[in-house]
Amino acid sequence: MLQNGATGSKNIDLKHSASHRNLQVNDAHEDDALLYTDTSLRSASGMGASVSTAAWVKPAAYGLLNISAATGIVFANKAVLSVYGFEFTTALTLLHTLTTVLGMTLFCQLGFFSPKVVPTLQVLPLAAAYVGYVVLNNLSLRLNTVGFYQISKICIMPTLIAIEIALFGKYPSKKVLAAVVLVCLGVALATITDHGLTTNLLGLLVGLAAILVTAMYQVWAGSKQKELQTNSMQLLHQYTPIAAAMLTVLVPVLEPIGLFEALPDAHTLMGFKYTLTSVTAIAVSSVLGLLVSLSTFLVIGATSSLTYNIVGHLKTVTILTGGCLIFGDSMTVSKLAGVTLAMVGIAWYSHMQLSSMQPAKALKPKTPDAETGHAQQTALR
């Protein structure tokens, strides 16, 4: 999917200086029981350490997959847009979504997950939010400056926190809020290259709507998994066909089809010159869109929407730093300060999340059982 993402998902500024077009890259906790006797507390402590280690391995792997796929799709989409001139962003989003539908169907047939049918009305808001955030973010970039668009991406995280407080009463700690502020300030310093804001009321309203819908999509990507008791793959399998149907309706409205053109026009979908290389680039972009969507839901399902946003900003910082180290991009004082500040916030947030996974250390054994003479205790986290 085309993601801002984000976020998801999933928002990537694909042609920052040339034009204001952008694709939005559309990205089960389990309780562990430790059984031990009062004569093997040291052994139990070792078991706790290994359980704690296992607790962050999956989220870390999901995050790495998301960063890799989202970074790869930046270059793939840039090739599709800039090199081959396929500038039909909504149509490309539809292709990404159809690829995700096919991919999830294949994964289901191969036994990666068991299908779970849920009522359409239950996943309809998620599908609508996905389509809405893609369309609104693309429209926002056309109506507003790049600076406003970059600011709007940063505003998603505080908006998400406000939504979770309002809907679920989920209040982050003061330390988490402080880390989030550091990340937002750092990313703002590193990425905002022009300070112009929107110059029209319509652009402002569309930009605000894009922020709200994107945040809601990310919240629902996590809450719907718990509400419907589905895993990431099951939920993707259920909502993406609905999203694809919505996008199919929107493509003729938002894109020039060229169906009734007397002569082929390269600026329409029907008149575009499809070559083997351009089709290959679109196919690679679509497959990466599948991986972005899947990894987005895996990260949110294993952690939270807030953590997913932190991972997204880590991706941004990684791309900026890699551009300077590998491609010789300029590293201004403000960009260096921003990258440093963002990394401090990301490291602090990550430390807090890892610390919260540590099992209780001080465990007192129960009184030995009178009949068996054995002391047993179960520690649940």
MOVENGI-V293772 format. One record per residue. RES is the residue in one letter. OMEGA is omega as a letter, one per 30 degrees, with the letter a starting at -180 (none if undefined). Layout:
res->RES omega->OMEGA
res->RES omega->OMEGA
This chain:
res->M omega->l
res->L omega->a
res->Q omega->l
res->N omega->c
res->G omega->none
res->A omega->none
res->T omega->none
res->G omega->h
res->S omega->j
res->K omega->none
res->N omega->a
res->I omega->l
res->D omega->a
res->L omega->a
res->K omega->a
res->H omega->a
res->S omega->a
res->A omega->a
res->S omega->a
res->H omega->l
res->R omega->a
res->N omega->l
res->L omega->l
res->Q omega->a
res->V omega->l
res->N omega->none
res->D omega->none
res->A omega->l
res->H omega->l
res->E omega->l
res->D omega->l
res->D omega->l
res->A omega->l
res->L omega->a
res->L omega->l
res->Y omega->l
res->T omega->a
res->D omega->l
res->T omega->a
res->S omega->a
res->L omega->a
res->R omega->l
res->S omega->l
res->A omega->l
res->S omega->l
res->G omega->l
res->M omega->l
res->G omega->a
res->A omega->a
res->S omega->l
res->V omega->l
res->S omega->l
res->T omega->a
res->A omega->a
res->A omega->a
res->W omega->a
res->V omega->a
res->K omega->l
res->P omega->l
res->A omega->l
res->A omega->l
res->Y omega->l
res->G omega->l
res->L omega->l
res->L omega->a
res->N omega->l
res->I omega->a
res->S omega->a
res->A omega->a
res->A omega->l
res->T omega->l
res->G omega->a
res->I omega->l
res->V omega->a
res->F omega->l
res->A omega->a
res->N omega->l
res->K omega->l
res->A omega->a
res->V omega->a
res->L omega->a
res->S omega->a
res->V omega->a
res->Y omega->l
res->G omega->l
res->F omega->a
res->E omega->a
res->F omega->a
res->T omega->l
res->T omega->l
res->A omega->l
res->L omega->l
res->T omega->l
res->L omega->l
res->L omega->l
res->H omega->a
res->T omega->l
res->L omega->l
res->T omega->l
res->T omega->l
res->V omega->a
res->L omega->a
res->G omega->l
res->M omega->l
res->T omega->l
res->L omega->l
res->F omega->l
res->C omega->l
res->Q omega->a
res->L omega->l
res->G omega->l
res->F omega->l
res->F omega->l
res->S omega->a
res->P omega->l
res->K omega->a
res->V omega->l
res->V omega->l
res->P omega->a
res->T omega->a
res->L omega->a
res->Q omega->a
res->V omega->l
res->L omega->l
res->P omega->l
res->L omega->l
res->A omega->l
res->A omega->l
res->A omega->l
res->Y omega->l
res->V omega->a
res->G omega->a
res->Y omega->l
res->V omega->a
res->V omega->a
res->L omega->l
res->N omega->l
res->N omega->l
res->L omega->l
res->S omega->a
res->L omega->l
res->R omega->a
res->L omega->a
res->N omega->l
res->T omega->l
res->V omega->l
res->G omega->l
res->F omega->a
res->Y omega->l
res->Q omega->l
res->I omega->a
res->S omega->l
res->K omega->a
res->I omega->a
res->C omega->a
res->I omega->a
res->M omega->l
res->P omega->l
res->T omega->l
res->L omega->l
res->I omega->a
res->A omega->l
res->I omega->a
res->E omega->l
res->I omega->a
res->A omega->a
res->L omega->a
res->F omega->a
res->G omega->a
res->K omega->a
res->Y omega->l
res->P omega->l
res->S omega->l
res->K omega->l
res->K omega->l
res->V omega->l
res->L omega->l
res->A omega->l
res->A omega->l
res->V omega->l
res->V omega->l
res->L omega->a
res->V omega->a
res->C omega->l
res->L omega->l
res->G omega->l
res->V omega->l
res->A omega->l
res->L omega->a
res->A omega->a
res->T omega->a
res->I omega->a
res->T omega->l
res->D omega->a
res->H omega->l
res->G omega->l
res->L omega->a
res->T omega->a
res->T omega->l
res->N omega->a
res->L omega->a
res->L omega->l
res->G omega->l
res->L omega->a
res->L omega->l
res->V omega->l
res->G omega->l
res->L omega->l
res->A omega->l
res->A omega->l
res->I omega->a
res->L omega->a
res->V omega->l
res->T omega->l
res->A omega->l
res->M omega->l
res->Y omega->a
res->Q omega->l
res->V omega->a
res->W omega->l
res->A omega->l
res->G omega->a
res->S omega->a
res->K omega->l
res->Q omega->l
res->K omega->a
res->E omega->a
res->L omega->a
res->Q omega->l
res->T omega->l
res->N omega->a
res->S omega->a
res->M omega->l
res->Q omega->a
res->L omega->l
res->L omega->a
res->H omega->a
res->Q omega->a
res->Y omega->a
res->T omega->l
res->P omega->l
res->I omega->l
res->A omega->l
res->A omega->l
res->A omega->l
res->M omega->a
res->L omega->l
res->T omega->l
res->V omega->a
res->L omega->a
res->V omega->l
res->P omega->a
res->V omega->a
res->L omega->a
res->E omega->l
res->P omega->a
res->I omega->a
res->G omega->a
res->L omega->a
res->F omega->l
res->E omega->l
res->A omega->l
res->L omega->l
res->P omega->l
res->D omega->a
res->A omega->a
res->H omega->l
res->T omega->a
res->L omega->a
res->M omega->a
res->G omega->a
res->F omega->a
res->K omega->a
res->Y omega->l
res->T omega->l
res->L omega->a
res->T omega->l
res->S omega->l
res->V omega->l
res->T omega->l
res->A omega->l
res->I omega->l
res->A omega->l
res->V omega->l
res->S omega->a
res->S omega->l
res->V omega->l
res->L omega->l
res->G omega->l
res->L omega->a
res->L omega->l
res->V omega->a
res->S omega->a
res->L omega->a
res->S omega->l
res->T omega->a
res->F omega->l
res->L omega->l
res->V omega->a
res->I omega->l
res->G omega->a
res->A omega->a
res->T omega->l
res->S omega->l
res->S omega->l
res->L omega->l
res->T omega->l
res->Y omega->l
res->N omega->l
res->I omega->l
res->V omega->l
res->G omega->l
res->H omega->l
res->L omega->l
res->K omega->l
res->T omega->l
res->V omega->l
res->T omega->l
res->I omega->l
res->L omega->a
res->T omega->l
res->G omega->l
res->G omega->l
res->C omega->a
res->L omega->a
res->I omega->a
res->F omega->l
res->G omega->l
res->D omega->a
res->S omega->l
res->M omega->a
res->T omega->l
res->V omega->a
res->S omega->l
res->K omega->l
res->L omega->l
res->A omega->l
res->G omega->l
res->V omega->a
res->T omega->a
res->L omega->l
res->A omega->a
res->M omega->l
res->V omega->l
res->G omega->l
res->I omega->l
res->A omega->l
res->W omega->l
res->Y omega->l
res->S omega->l
res->H omega->l
res->M omega->l
res->Q omega->l
res->L omega->l
res->S omega->a
res->S omega->l
res->M omega->a
res->Q omega->l
res->P omega->l
res->A omega->a
res->K omega->a
res->A omega->a
res->L omega->a
res->K omega->a
res->P omega->l
res->K omega->l
res->T omega->a
res->P omega->l
res->D omega->a
res->A omega->a
res->E omega->a
res->T omega->a
res->G omega->a
res->H omega->l
res->A omega->a
res->Q omega->l
res->Q omega->l
res->T omega->l
res->A omega->a
res->L omega->l
res->R omega->none
